[in-house]
Amino acid sequence: MRRALTVAVLFLAACPKEVPPSEETKVAEPVDAGAPVAAAEPEQPPAPKVQLPPAPELPLAPAHLSDVEDSKDNPTTAEKVALGHQLFFDARISKDGSMACVACHDPARNWTSPNAVDPKVGGAANKRNSPTVVNLAYHSSWYWDGRMPTLEAVCNAAWKGQLGADPAAVAAKLNGNPTYNALFHRAFKEDATTDNIPKALASFLRTLKAGNAAYDKAEAGDKKATSADAQKGWALFKKSGCINCHVPPLFTDFDFHDVGIGADKPEAERDPGRKDATKADADFGKFKTPTLRSVALSAPYFHDGRAKTLDEAIEWMTEGFAKQKGVKVDEKLKAQKLSKKDKAQLKAFLESLNSETTFGSAKPELPPE
């Protein structure tokens, strides 16, 4: 009996124990050929290796102008502003490389154009005069009819409309330029895209400001900053009611008014103005009040560029509009009986609004072809 038990024990000890397989030894489950396969993460393009100089510091707002709230969707950085400044001057962002933004917004002319209306890429004429792009950061709507809600939307529309750009093609062209590709990576941490090109332009325009004019210095206490005629013109400006729509310090109320421009045409040929944006009949013929900052440098005047000189513009706004028969203009606009001397003093005041701009007239250095 003892011998039988011993044999049994030895037999059990010799048998292999059943051990659960480890993760390494488990047999793979069969793959379901119909199951979806997770897509691999797309490879990010390597950051360019072009060495760039540091971006210029953000320009300070000129004296006597306030700061503005920054964009939450496109925060301003020195790198974006420097890139946008270059793009503004570079015809490579247009459809055929023939036109840059600066073609219609010349720094020497208060960032406007000498033409009544400008041609687009391809030759078609614009509908309205090119307004200044200075101090746009203070606006809440853009264009003569106020149809655009953000600076980014303005830049996108002008890029595709005025410059005729195919956004995807332009982005690809810029990415093919090592320097531009490096600039976009520095500013946006990514290649040039159809989204960040308008953002760069808007960042530049958000910092393009004008102030510290002789008028500002006089208002701050330096009475010798402006001439006696300019001071009398400022008094007339207030007395005549011009200040009701051209409100300091930017000399606009950002509102829309009908001052009779174009009312001499048949209604079917008139520019609808603000109605284009609102579709409201009450807004027919209304246009945004233009700023008077550096207005003496901004000829021609009005949305159709009909006034070739500042004298003509003063003449229209003081009494010319009232000479049209059967034309109803904005209730804030009252005809004035002013002498030639009065008008000369008004002009002297307007000339005292010539302002310093954050970028002056210097052109940025563009990346090589």
C-alpha positions as CSV (number, residue, x, y, z in Angstrom):
1,M,0.0,0.0,0.0
2,R,2.8,2.4,0.9
3,R,4.5,1.6,-2.3
4,A,1.3,2.4,-4.3
5,L,1.0,5.9,-2.6
6,T,4.6,6.7,-3.3
7,V,4.2,5.9,-7.0
8,A,1.1,8.0,-7.3
9,V,2.8,11.0,-5.7
10,L,5.7,10.8,-8.0
11,F,3.4,10.5,-11.0
12,L,1.5,13.8,-10.1
13,A,4.8,15.7,-9.5
14,A,5.9,14.7,-13.0
15,C,2.8,16.0,-14.7
16,P,3.0,19.7,-16.1
17,K,0.9,22.3,-14.2
18,E,-1.8,24.2,-16.2
19,V,-0.5,27.8,-16.2
20,P,-2.6,30.6,-17.8
21,P,-0.9,31.9,-20.9
22,S,0.9,35.3,-20.6
23,E,0.1,38.3,-22.8
24,E,3.1,37.4,-24.8
25,T,2.0,33.8,-25.5
26,K,-1.7,34.4,-26.1
27,V,-2.8,33.4,-29.6
28,A,-4.0,36.5,-31.6
29,E,-7.7,36.8,-32.2
30,P,-8.7,36.4,-35.8
31,V,-9.0,39.8,-37.6
32,D,-12.5,40.8,-38.9
33,A,-11.8,41.8,-42.5
34,G,-14.8,44.0,-42.4
35,A,-13.9,46.0,-39.3
36,P,-12.9,49.6,-39.8
37,V,-9.2,50.3,-39.5
38,A,-8.1,53.5,-37.6
39,A,-6.5,56.1,-39.9
40,A,-2.9,56.9,-39.3
41,E,-2.2,60.4,-38.0
42,P,-1.1,62.7,-40.9
43,E,2.5,63.7,-40.8
44,Q,3.0,67.3,-40.0
45,P,5.3,69.1,-42.4
46,P,8.7,69.8,-40.8
47,A,9.3,73.4,-39.7
48,P,11.4,75.3,-42.2
49,K,15.0,75.9,-41.4
50,V,15.3,79.4,-42.9
51,Q,17.0,81.7,-40.4
52,L,14.8,84.8,-39.8
53,P,15.7,88.0,-38.1
54,P,13.5,88.9,-35.0
55,A,10.2,90.4,-35.9
56,P,10.0,94.2,-35.3
57,E,8.3,95.2,-32.1
58,L,4.6,96.1,-32.3
59,P,4.2,99.8,-33.0
60,L,2.8,102.0,-30.3
61,A,-0.5,103.9,-31.0
62,P,0.3,107.5,-31.9
63,A,-0.2,110.1,-29.1
64,H,-3.7,111.1,-28.2
65,L,-5.3,107.9,-29.5
66,S,-6.7,105.2,-27.2
67,D,-5.9,101.5,-27.3
68,V,-8.4,99.1,-28.8
69,E,-9.7,95.7,-27.7
70,D,-7.8,93.0,-29.4
71,S,-9.4,90.3,-31.5
72,K,-10.1,87.1,-29.5
73,D,-10.1,85.0,-32.6
74,N,-6.8,86.5,-34.0
75,P,-4.7,87.9,-31.2
76,T,-2.2,90.4,-32.4
77,T,1.5,89.5,-32.3
78,A,4.6,91.1,-33.7
79,E,5.2,88.2,-35.9
80,K,1.7,88.3,-37.5
81,V,1.9,92.1,-38.0
82,A,5.3,91.9,-39.7
83,L,4.1,89.2,-42.0
84,G,0.9,91.1,-42.8
85,H,2.9,94.2,-43.6
86,Q,4.9,92.3,-46.1
87,L,1.8,90.6,-47.7
88,F,0.1,94.0,-48.0
89,F,3.0,95.2,-50.3
90,D,3.4,91.9,-52.2
91,A,1.7,91.4,-55.6
92,R,2.4,87.7,-55.3
93,I,-0.8,87.3,-53.3
94,S,-2.9,88.4,-56.3
95,K,-4.3,86.1,-59.0
96,D,-1.6,86.9,-61.6
97,G,1.0,88.6,-59.6
98,S,0.1,92.0,-61.0
99,M,-1.3,93.9,-58.0
100,A,-0.7,94.3,-54.2
101,C,-3.1,95.9,-51.6
102,V,-0.9,98.9,-51.6
103,A,-1.9,99.7,-55.2
104,C,-5.2,101.2,-53.9
105,H,-3.8,102.2,-50.5
106,D,-0.7,104.4,-51.0
107,P,1.0,105.5,-47.7
108,A,1.9,108.8,-49.3
109,R,-1.8,109.5,-49.9
110,N,-3.0,108.6,-46.4
111,W,-3.3,105.0,-47.6
112,T,-5.8,105.8,-50.3
113,S,-5.7,106.1,-54.1
114,P,-5.6,109.1,-56.4
115,N,-8.3,107.5,-58.6
116,A,-12.0,108.1,-58.3
117,V,-12.4,104.3,-58.5
118,D,-9.7,101.7,-59.0
119,P,-9.5,98.8,-61.4
120,K,-9.5,95.2,-60.0
121,V,-7.1,92.5,-61.2
122,G,-8.4,91.7,-64.7
123,G,-9.5,95.3,-65.4
124,A,-13.0,95.5,-64.1
125,A,-13.7,98.8,-62.3
126,N,-14.6,99.0,-58.6
127,K,-18.0,100.3,-57.6
128,R,-16.7,102.8,-55.1
129,N,-13.7,104.9,-54.1
130,S,-10.9,103.3,-52.1
131,P,-11.2,104.7,-48.5
132,T,-8.2,105.0,-46.2
133,V,-7.3,101.9,-44.2
134,V,-5.9,103.9,-41.3
135,N,-7.4,103.5,-37.9
136,L,-9.6,100.6,-39.0
137,A,-9.1,99.0,-35.6
138,Y,-11.5,101.4,-34.1
139,H,-14.4,100.5,-36.4
140,S,-17.1,98.0,-35.8
141,S,-18.2,97.6,-39.4
142,W,-16.3,98.1,-42.7
143,Y,-16.7,99.3,-46.2
144,W,-18.7,102.3,-47.4
145,D,-21.9,100.3,-46.7
146,G,-20.7,98.6,-43.6
147,R,-21.4,95.1,-44.9
148,M,-18.3,93.4,-43.3
149,P,-18.3,92.5,-39.6
150,T,-14.6,91.9,-39.0
151,L,-11.2,93.1,-40.4
152,E,-10.5,89.5,-41.3
153,A,-13.6,89.3,-43.4
154,V,-12.6,92.6,-45.1
155,C,-9.1,91.2,-45.9
156,N,-10.6,88.0,-47.2
157,A,-13.1,89.8,-49.5
158,A,-10.5,92.2,-50.8
159,W,-8.0,89.4,-51.4
160,K,-10.5,87.4,-53.5
161,G,-12.3,90.3,-55.0
162,Q,-9.9,93.2,-55.7
163,L,-6.9,91.0,-56.2
164,G,-8.8,88.1,-57.8
165,A,-6.9,85.5,-55.8
166,D,-7.5,81.8,-55.8
167,P,-6.7,81.4,-52.1
168,A,-5.6,77.8,-52.2
169,A,-3.2,78.5,-55.2
170,V,-1.7,81.6,-53.4
171,A,-1.2,79.6,-50.2
172,A,0.6,76.9,-52.1
173,K,2.7,79.5,-53.9
174,L,3.7,81.1,-50.5
175,N,4.5,77.7,-49.0
176,G,6.8,77.0,-52.0
177,N,8.8,80.1,-51.0
178,P,11.2,79.0,-48.1
179,T,11.2,82.4,-46.5
180,Y,7.5,83.0,-46.6
181,N,7.0,79.4,-45.3
182,A,9.3,80.2,-42.4
183,L,7.5,83.5,-41.7
184,F,4.1,81.7,-41.5
185,H,5.5,79.0,-39.2
186,R,6.9,81.8,-37.0
187,A,3.6,83.7,-36.9
188,F,1.0,80.8,-36.9
189,K,3.0,77.7,-36.2
190,E,1.8,76.2,-39.5
191,D,2.1,76.6,-43.3
192,A,0.3,79.4,-45.1
193,T,-3.4,78.6,-45.4
194,T,-6.5,80.2,-46.9
195,D,-7.4,81.2,-43.3
196,N,-4.2,82.6,-41.9
197,I,-3.3,84.8,-44.9
198,P,-6.3,87.2,-44.3
199,K,-5.5,86.9,-40.6
200,A,-2.0,88.2,-41.1
201,L,-3.3,91.1,-43.3
202,A,-5.9,92.0,-40.6
203,S,-3.2,91.9,-37.9
204,F,-1.2,94.5,-39.8
205,L,-4.2,96.7,-40.4
206,R,-5.2,96.5,-36.7
207,T,-1.9,98.2,-35.9
208,L,-2.0,100.8,-38.7
209,K,-3.0,103.9,-36.8
210,A,-2.7,107.7,-37.2
211,G,-2.7,110.4,-34.6
212,N,-0.5,113.1,-33.0
213,A,-1.6,115.7,-35.4
214,A,-1.1,119.5,-34.9
215,Y,-4.8,119.5,-33.8
216,D,-4.1,116.9,-31.1
217,K,-1.2,118.9,-29.8
218,A,-3.2,122.1,-29.7
219,E,-6.1,120.3,-27.8
220,A,-3.5,119.0,-25.4
221,G,-2.5,122.6,-24.5
222,D,0.1,123.6,-27.1
223,K,-1.8,126.6,-28.7
224,K,1.1,127.3,-31.0
225,A,0.8,123.9,-32.7
226,T,-1.9,125.2,-35.1
227,S,-2.3,128.5,-37.0
228,A,-4.8,131.2,-36.2
229,D,-6.8,130.3,-39.3
230,A,-6.8,126.6,-38.2
231,Q,-8.1,127.6,-34.8
232,K,-10.9,129.7,-36.3
233,G,-11.6,126.9,-38.7
234,W,-12.0,124.5,-35.7
235,A,-14.5,127.0,-34.1
236,L,-16.4,127.1,-37.5
237,F,-16.3,123.3,-37.7
238,K,-18.2,123.1,-34.4
239,K,-20.5,126.0,-35.0
240,S,-21.6,124.8,-38.4
241,G,-22.5,121.3,-37.1
242,C,-19.7,119.4,-38.9
243,I,-18.8,117.9,-35.6
244,N,-22.2,116.1,-35.3
245,C,-21.0,113.5,-37.8
246,H,-17.2,114.0,-37.7
247,V,-16.7,113.3,-34.1
248,P,-13.2,113.7,-32.5
249,P,-10.8,112.1,-32.1
250,L,-11.2,110.0,-35.2
251,F,-13.6,112.5,-36.8
252,T,-16.3,110.0,-37.7
253,D,-19.4,108.8,-36.0
254,F,-19.1,105.4,-37.7
255,D,-22.7,105.9,-38.8
256,F,-24.3,106.1,-42.2
257,H,-25.8,109.3,-43.8
258,D,-27.2,110.5,-47.1
259,V,-25.4,113.7,-48.1
260,G,-27.0,113.9,-51.6
261,I,-24.0,112.4,-53.5
262,G,-25.4,110.7,-56.6
263,A,-28.9,112.1,-56.2
264,D,-28.5,113.9,-59.5
265,K,-28.8,110.5,-61.2
266,P,-32.0,108.6,-62.0
267,E,-32.8,106.4,-59.0
268,A,-32.2,103.2,-61.1
269,E,-28.6,104.4,-61.6
270,R,-27.9,105.5,-58.1
271,D,-25.7,103.6,-55.7
272,P,-27.9,102.1,-53.0
273,G,-25.2,102.5,-50.4
274,R,-26.1,101.1,-47.0
275,K,-29.1,99.3,-48.4
276,D,-26.7,96.9,-50.1
277,A,-25.9,95.6,-46.6
278,T,-29.2,95.9,-44.8
279,K,-31.7,95.6,-47.7
280,A,-33.8,98.3,-45.9
281,D,-35.3,101.0,-48.1
282,A,-34.6,103.6,-45.4
283,D,-30.9,103.1,-45.9
284,F,-30.9,103.8,-49.6
285,G,-28.2,106.4,-50.5
286,K,-26.6,106.3,-47.1
287,F,-22.8,105.9,-46.8
288,K,-20.4,105.6,-43.8
289,T,-19.0,108.8,-42.5
290,P,-15.4,109.0,-43.6
291,T,-12.7,109.9,-41.1
292,L,-11.1,113.3,-41.5
293,R,-7.7,112.3,-40.2
294,S,-5.2,113.3,-42.9
295,V,-8.1,114.1,-45.1
296,A,-6.0,116.8,-46.9
297,L,-3.9,113.9,-48.3
298,S,-6.9,111.7,-49.3
299,A,-8.2,113.3,-52.6
300,P,-10.5,112.5,-54.4
301,Y,-13.5,112.5,-52.0
302,F,-16.9,110.9,-51.4
303,H,-17.9,107.3,-52.3
304,D,-17.7,108.0,-56.0
305,G,-14.6,110.1,-55.9
306,R,-16.4,113.0,-57.6
307,A,-14.7,115.8,-55.6
308,K,-11.2,116.1,-56.9
309,T,-10.0,118.6,-54.3
310,L,-10.5,119.4,-50.7
311,D,-12.0,122.8,-51.7
312,E,-14.7,121.0,-53.8
313,A,-15.5,118.7,-50.9
314,I,-15.9,121.6,-48.5
315,E,-18.1,123.4,-51.0
316,W,-20.4,120.4,-51.4
317,M,-20.7,119.8,-47.6
318,T,-21.4,123.4,-46.7
319,E,-23.9,124.4,-49.4
320,G,-23.4,122.4,-52.7
321,F,-25.8,119.6,-51.6
322,A,-28.6,122.2,-51.0
323,K,-28.5,123.4,-54.6
324,Q,-30.0,120.1,-55.8
325,K,-33.7,120.3,-56.3
326,G,-36.0,117.9,-54.6
327,V,-33.2,116.0,-52.8
328,K,-33.7,115.1,-49.2
329,V,-30.5,114.7,-47.3
330,D,-29.7,113.7,-43.7
331,E,-31.4,115.9,-41.1
332,K,-28.0,116.6,-39.5
333,L,-26.7,118.3,-42.7
334,K,-27.6,122.0,-42.7
335,A,-26.7,124.4,-45.5
336,Q,-24.2,127.1,-44.3
337,K,-23.7,130.6,-45.7
338,L,-19.9,130.8,-45.4
339,S,-17.5,133.3,-47.0
340,K,-14.4,132.4,-49.0
341,K,-12.4,133.3,-45.9
342,D,-14.6,131.0,-43.7
343,K,-14.0,128.1,-46.1
344,A,-10.3,128.8,-46.2
345,Q,-10.2,128.6,-42.4
346,L,-12.1,125.3,-42.4
347,K,-9.6,124.0,-44.9
348,A,-6.7,125.2,-42.6
349,F,-8.4,123.3,-39.7
350,L,-8.7,120.1,-41.8
351,E,-5.1,120.4,-42.8
352,S,-4.2,120.5,-39.1
353,L,-5.5,116.9,-38.9
354,N,-2.7,115.5,-40.9
355,S,-1.4,112.8,-38.7
356,E,1.6,110.6,-37.9
357,T,1.1,106.9,-38.8
358,T,2.5,103.9,-37.1
359,F,4.3,102.6,-40.3
360,G,5.1,105.9,-42.0
361,S,5.7,105.4,-45.7
362,A,8.5,102.8,-45.3
363,K,8.1,99.7,-47.5
364,P,8.9,96.4,-45.9
365,E,11.6,94.1,-47.3
366,L,9.9,91.3,-49.2
367,P,11.1,87.7,-49.4
368,P,13.1,86.8,-52.5
369,E,11.3,85.0,-55.3
